[in-house]
Amino acid sequence: MRRVIVTGAGGTIGRALCERFRDTGAQVIGLDLTVPPDAPVPILACDLTDQAQVATAVAEAIARLGGLDLLVNNAGIGGPAPAELAPDDTVRRQLEVNLLAAWSTTAAALPALEAARGRVVFIASRMAALALPLAAAYGVSKRALVAYADALRLEVGTHVGVTVVYPSMIASPIHDSTAAAGLSLDGVSHYEPVEGVVAAVVRAATARRPPANLATTRRGRLEIAIARHFPALARRMVNRTVAKRLATGSFDDSPLAAGLRRRAGR
């Protein structure tokens, strides 16, 4: 891939992606809300939830690159969001950034991608297939992102490759707000190296035929397969792990987990 746009380019995964594509000789431009002073590639400041800003930034990036071969929709945010509580600004923000921003960016880039017979990659999450408690907004937004990618593939797949990548947990600031709310899913999810995510995106970009879905680890492939084909088993696995966390008092200091504690008799 010679000409690449990466959203969320200033974050942990975005930066690693930009560096990898740059090092392979590609021209790379990032989009992000803020521009880090030590960014490895040019980054255009853009609020991805503002459709007008997205259209302008994508057009400028494509003009600078002279076309577009690959769009990586990587931008995303997390945050505490128990499913039993009414959606608040945290929930709405996650839906805006994780789903609608990727939709807007893809729509803006599609004419150039189609002209180049290029590819678009969506960074989803293992939680798009395997739901976890206390983080409903993230899981919902990522599952919806997969549904969008599936629909897009049906519409443009003859001319544009569409791939969804499913990481598990990457050590990054995306988890900070959830941890601060006392709802850390450490022990429920397992951390993986960012290099595996980068490798999956590179594979999606360079494979002779673009894969529709890519997990980033063996464990991830197994968990997604269990979630899809044996949902009752998946629920038991998650419930057992959460019960252990509750028994050890992991959620005792979080008001947002009050319902979960009450139903567990704590």
PyMOL commands that set and color helices and strands:
alter all, ss='L'
color gray80, all
select helices_A, chain A and resi 12-23+51-65+89-116+126-128+136-156+173-180+194-206+218-229+231-247+255-263
alter helices_A, ss='H'
color red, helices_A
select strands_A, chain A and resi 3-7+27-32+43-45+70-73+119-123+161-166+213-215
alter strands_A, ss='S'
color yellow, strands_A
deselect
rebuild
show_as cartoon
